[in-house]
């Protein structure tokens, strides 16, 4: 095939593919334009995950009617004049690619009225059709409506995820910019229901309340790097060690108000928590990095999601020191969690199934595995049974280890790890049988969840019920828990629900189900430091004996240490 220049419409679609990957890309670009226009209020309305329609309206400076069509020409921008301006970019947009890229793959309607003008103008663009420009009435600002995204590109549509996943991605974009710009009032409406609204007060903690809830916001610690001579200024909010999550998606980084993804700087945040967080736990952080524009290159990624620092080591050090200083200054004392509305029988230690011996019908894996082919429909392979002898309970040490004796010596059992193993296999068994153990609450428990999590609850009721949760929206921005897995009744319910919902966003059905089971087992298991009765220790020991894989917890840690009679004899010089 000879070399040829591509037709303009083909070239435009190829270029658009780098900027507009999914509906959340559209929202990101339009929100950034609104912020660059100096908006104090931004309203985002999304239907069907953004595939049917997306509208972003603002009260910013607006666009003159004579410039409306120019705004949709590739590389047309008001933010750069020459090459030198690239070294001092402080606006979120600057390339002039977003609007033409969106117009190449969707139907677009823009209505804009600049300040000082008596009327507005409407521009309607349909791919491969002439533009339609007309006068209209509208308030000062700009409104952009995007309809039928990728309708003419079925190959692109089939690679999109479910409506819930696309809605979740949109919510994440809006949430991040709401955290980055607390002085702007954001309102997000999904399928006609308000999912998020920030007050626009300028207080970062107020924005955090809207995104993560009042309890998390109240616990957050102020960050300020205290290095006025430094070229890198760091401020924001970080959670104390007790406010942690199972995933890294709660680390939000902004450079000069731009939301970025940078593994090295995220690692700097986590390094600041060294020795303060358990393995597998990650911090909640909202950090603003203020860097001279000439010290950061924002033109290194098609979606501007990544940046390159001239001195990344200095940025890393400034972030790590600022976060560590805030943590060492001391976390506030948190109020005790309110009592759940459970019956007296339910609030008794629901640690074991007294007097019930359950034969495993299907064995879960010993530790998490990566999903193989067709993992969404195939059961995860079972691990060969590991026989454990009948053990005689002798006592408990330090409220953490159960001392037992068997025919081959002494066994020290880690009560938390052992109970995790028992519950993990029980969750898997009930999940495969389709009969989750439900514990109803006498009084529904109010939950503070992020907009993204509330969206998932509204659209994923069936998977939630399959795991034993009955959660439903309750008014604007609230949810109530009416039932939960029985084994969780004595555990940290709020944290378990948050982590369960976070895991529901993950890719890979098989691996996700396994991680859900691990998370539920971890939160429901008896904690180290809890004194157990002899009967409780005997019951836990017995259930561990019946487990398919009794030697390790679901995360791979040992549940017990075995000291054989021969080893003890050698220690005492008898052999």
N, C-alpha and C positions, 0 to 999 in steps of 0.2 A: 504494500500500500504506500503510495507516495506521501511525502510530508505536505501537509496543508494547514492553513490557518483555520481554526474552528470558527463556525458562525457565532455571532455575538450572543445569541440566546443560549447556545450550548456552553460557551465560555462563562456566561453569567451563572448558569446552574452549577457548574463545577466550582466556581468561586464561592457560591452560596453554601455549598456543602461543607466548606471549612468553617463558616461562621454560624450557620443555622443547622445544628445537629438534631434538635428536638424542640418541642414547644417551650421548654424552659430557656433555651437559647434566645428565643424571640423576646420573652419577658425580660431577660437579663439586658439585652441591648436597648430595649425601649425604656426600662427603668434607668439605665445609665444616661440615656439622652435626657430624660426628665430631670435627673439630678444635675446634669451639666447646665440645664436651662434655669437652674436656681429655684426649682419647685419647692414649696413648703408642704404641699399635699399631693400625694400620688395614690391613685386608685387603680387596682389591677383586678380585672374581671375575666374569669376563665371558664369555659364550658367544655365538657368532655375531655378534660386533661389538656386543653389547648388545641386540640385537633379541629374542633368545630369552630371555635372563635376565641380570640384573646383581645382584650381591650386594655390599654394603659392610658390613663388620663392624668394630666397634671395642671398646675396653676403657674407654670413657669413663664418665661419671657415670650414664648410663642414665635412663629415664623411669619415673615412678611409674605403676602400672597405672591409677589413676584419671584420668591425664592422657593416656593413649595415644590415645583417640579425639579428644580436644581438639587434639592435635598435627596432625590432618588437617583441621581447620576453617580456612577461609581467614582470614588475618590473625591467627591465634592464635600468639603467640610469648612466650618467656620472657625476651627480650633487650631489650624496650622496655616502658616503663610509661606514658610520656606524650610529648608533642611535644618537650619539651626534650631528651629522650634521643637524638633524631635528630642533635643537634649534637655528640654525643660517642660515636659508634658505634665500637667497637673489635672487635666480633665480626664474623665473616665473613657470617653470616646475621642478619637482623633483621626481615624483613617478614612472615614467616609465610606465604609463598606456595609454597615449594618442595614440601613434602609433599603439600598438596592438589592442586597442579598435576600432580605425578607420578601421583597416584591417579586423576585425571580421564582419563588416557590409557593406563593400564596396570593390571595386577593387582599389588597390593602386599601384602607380608606383613612385618610388623615384629615382632621379638622383642626385648624389653628387660627388663633387670634392674638396678634402681638399687643403688648401693652400700649395704650395710646390710640389704638385703632377702634373705630366704631363698628366694624363688622368682621366676620370671620370668613374663611374660605375652606371649601371642601375639595380634596383631590382624591379621585378614585382610580385605582390601578388594578388591572387584571392582566395576567401574563399573556403576551402576544396580542394585546388589544390596545388601541389608542387611549391615552390618559383622558379623564373627564374632570374638568375644573369648573367649579361653580361657587357662587356666593351663598352664605348661610349665616344663621345667628348662632353664637356660642360664647361662653365666658372666656376671659383671657386665659391663655394657656394652649395646650395641645392635647389632642386625643387621637390615638392611633388604634384602629381596629384591624385585626388580621383574621381572615376567614379561610377555611378550606386549606389548611396548611398541608403541603405535599399531595394535594388531591390529584394533581397531574403527574405525580411521581409515585405510582403504587409500589415500586421497588423500595423506595425510601420508607414508605409507611409500614411495610411489613417488618422492617427492622426496629420499629419503635416498640416499647414495652407496653404493658397493660395501662389502662386508663388510670388506675390507682398509682402506678409507678410514675407516670408522666405528671400527674397532679402533685405527687410527693416532691418531684424535682422542681416544679414551679414554686411550691411552698418553701422549699429550701432556699431558692434564689431570693425570694422576697424576704424571708426571715433574716438572711445574712445582710442584705442591704438595710433592713430595719435596724439591725444591730450596729452597722457601720455609721448610720446617719440618724441618730436619735432625735435630731432637731427637725426631722421631716416626719409628717404624719402619714403612715402607710395604712392602706385598707386593702385587704385581699378578700375577694368574693369568689367562691368556687361553686359552680352550678347553682347560683342564686342564693347561697348561704355564706354569711360572713365567716371567714376562717381565721382572720388575723386583723387586728387593728392596734396601732401604736399611738400614743398621745401626741408625739411630736414635741415633747417638752424640752428636749435637749439633754435630758438626764439619761445616761446609758443604762442605769438600773431600771428606769421606767420601761425602756424598750425591752430589756431582758425579762421583765415581768410578763409582757405580752407574748414573748417567744418561748420562754422556758418555765414560766410560772412564778408566783410570788415567793414560794418556799426556796427555790433555787436562787432567785435574785437576792433575797435577804441574806443568804449565806455567803455570797460572793465577796471576795477581798479586792480592795483597790490596788491597782498596780501603777507605779510611776518609777521610772528608772533612776531618778535622782541624780542624773549626770548632765547638768545643763550645758557643759562644754562639749558633750558628745554630739556628733552629727546625726545620730540615730536616737530618736526619742520614742519611748515605749510607754503607753498608758492603756488602761482598760480594766477588766475585771477577770479574776480567776477564782475557781472554786477551791475551797479547802480540801484536804485529802478525803474527808468523808463524803464530799460531793463528787463522785466519780461515775464513769460510765463504762460500758463494755466495749464501745467503739471509739474511734478517733474522730468521728464526724462532729463532735462537739468542740473541737478546737477551731475557732474562727479567727483567721488572720487577715488584716487589712493593711495595705501600704498606701498612704495618702488617700484613704477612703476606698481604695480599690480592693475588692475581695480577691484574694490570691490563694493558690494551693502550692505550698512549698514544703516538701518532706523534711528538708534540713532544718528549717525554722520550726516546724512542728516538733521535730526531735529535740530542739533546744527547749521547748516548753516542757516536754516530757522529762528531759534531763534534770530540769529544775525540781521535779517531784521525786528524784531518785531517793530511795529509802523511805518514802512517805506513802507510796501506793502499793497495793498488792499486785502481784504478777497478773497480767490480763486486764487490769483496770487502767482507765485513761482519764485525763482531766477534762473539766469543762473550762474553757477559756475564750474570752473575747478581747483580742489585743489589736490596738491601733499602732502601727509603726509609721512614724513621721520621718521621712528621709528626703534630703534635698533631691529635687528631680534629676539633677545631673549625676547623682550617685546610683540611680536605678534605671534599668532599661525595660520599659514596658512593651516594647515592640518585638517580642520574641516568640509570641504564640498567636495563632489565628483568632482565638477567642479572648485573648489578653488575660487568661486565667493564671499564667505564669509570668514571673518577672526575673530579671537577672540583676544581682547587686554587684556593684564595683568591688566592694569589700564584704563578702558574705560572712567572713569570720567575725568582723566587727558587729554585724547585725546579730549573728548567732549569740555572741557573748553578751550583747546588750539585752537581748530577750531573756536569756537564761538568768542573768543577774537580777533583772527586774522582777521576774516571776519568783525566783528563790527568795528575794528580799521580802516580797509580799507574804509568802508562805511562812517564813520564819518570824514575821511580825506577830503571828498568832491568829488562829481562826476563832471566830465567835462561837460561844457555846450554843448549840442548837436545842430547841425545845424537844421534849420527848414526843414520839409519834402518838397520835390519839389512838385509843382502844378501838378495835374493830367491833362492829355490831354482830358478834357471834354469840351463839348460845353457850351456856356454861360447859356443856359437853365438848363443844368445839374449841373453847379456849383452854381446856386442859391440854397437856402436851400431846399433840397428834403426831407422835414420832413413829409409832409402829402399829401394825395391824395385829393386835393382841389375839393369840390363839388361832390365827388363820395361817395356814401353810399354803402358799400359792405356787403351783408348778408353772415354770416359765413355758409359755407357748411359742414365743419367738424371742430370740436372743438379740439384744442390741450389741453394738461394737464396744470394745473396751475403751477406746479413745476416738476422738474425731477423725474422720477420714475424708479425703477429697472425693467428691462424687465422680463416679465413672460414667460410661455411656448410659443414657436413658435413666440417670439417677432419679429423675423426677417421678418415675413410675415404678422403679424397682426398689424392693426393700434393701436396706443396707446389710451387707453380709454379716452373718453371725460369727462370733469368735468361739473357738473350741472351749468347752467348759473346763474350768480349773478347779479341781476338787479341793475342798478345805475340810479338815477333820472337825469333829464335834469338839467344841471348846468349853471349858469350865471357867466361868467368871470368878476371879479372885477379888478384884476391886478396881478403883479408879485412881489415876495419878494426875494431879494438877488440874482436875476438871477437864482434861483433854484426852487422856489416853486410858483405854480399858485394858487392864492386866488380865490375861487369860492363860489357862494351861491346857495343853493338848497332849496326845500320845507321843509327839515328837519334840516336846519342850515347851518353852514359854512364847506366847504371842502378845505383842503390844499393839493394840488396835487404835488408830487415829479415829475418834468417834465421828468427826465431821466428814472425813474422806469416806469412811465406811458407810455412813448414812447417805452420802451423795450417791454411792454406787447402788445401794438398795433402791433409792427413789428414782434414779435414772432408769433402771431396768423396769420399774413399775410404770413410769411415764410412758416408756416405749411400748410396753405390753398393752396398756390401756389405749394408747394411740392407735395401735394396729388392730385392736379389737373394736375400735370405734365407740368405746364406752368410757369417756373421761369421768373421773370421780369429782363430782361437783359438791361444793359446800356453799349453800345459800347464806347470805348475810341478812340478819334481822333488820339492820339499818344499812341502806346502801352507802358505800364509801365514795366520797367526792374525790376526784383525781384531778391534779393539775398536769396537763399534758401539753406538749408543743402543738402548734397548728398542723404540722406534718403528721404527728401521731393521731390527732383527732380525725384527720382526713382518712387515715388508714382504718380507723375504727368504723367509720361510716360505710366503708366499701368492702371490708373484710370480715363481716360478722360470722360467716361460716367457718373459716379457719380458726378464728378466735374461740368459737364454741367447741370446735373439735379438740382444743387444748384445755377446755374447762373454764374459759372466761366468758362471763356475760357482762359486757360493757356497752353502754349506749350514750349518745350525746344527750346533754341535759342543758337546754338554754344556750345562750351565746357563749362559746368558748369553754364550756364545762362538760365533763363526762362523769358518769357514775358507774361504779362497779357493783353489780348485784350478786354475782357468784364468782367463785374462783376454784382452782383445783384444790381438793380437800387437803392435800399435804402441805399446801402453802398457808393454811389458816393460821399457823403459829409463827410464820416467817415475816420477812420484810416485804410486805405486799406491794407497796408503792414502787420500790426499786425493781421488784420482779416484773411488774407490769411495764415499766419504762423499758427495761432491757428486752423483754419479750417483743414489744412493738418495734424497737430498733432492729432486732434480728429479722423481723418480718419483711424489712426492706431489702435484705441481702439477696444476692443472686444464688442460684443453685438450690433447687428444692430439697434434694436429699441432704446436703450438708447443712442447710438452714434448719431442717427438722431436727437434726442431731444437736446442733448448737442450742436450739430452743429447749430440748430435753435437758441438756447440761445446765443451762441457765436456771431453769425451774428447779432442778434438783439441788443446785448450789444454794439458792435462796431459801429452800424449804428445809435443808438439812440442819440438824442440831449444831450449834456453834461450839467452838473450842472455848473452854472456861465454864461450861454449864455442868453443874453437878447432876449426875443421873442416879436414879435408884438402882438397886441390884436387879430388880425385875426388868427395868428398861435396858440395862446393859445386857442382860441375858437375851432379851428379845432382839436387840440389834445384832448381837453375836449370832443368834440363830438365823436371822434373815440374811446376814452376810454369808453364812455357810451355804444357804440355798441359792445364792447368786451365781450366775453363769461365769462371771469374771470377778471373783472376790478380791483378787490381789491388788487391784488398782482402782482409783476413782475414775470418773469419766474423762478427766483432764490428763490422766496418765500418772498421777502421783500415787505412791504406795499407800495402801490402806492399813498395812501392818508391817511390823518388823518381827522376824522369827529368830529366836535364840534356841538352838537345839540343846538337848541335854548334854551332848558331847562338848559343845562349845562352852557351856557353863562349867562343866567339869574341868576343862583346860584352864579357864580363867581362875578357878580356885585351886589349881595345881594338883587336881586329882588324876590327871591323865598325862 
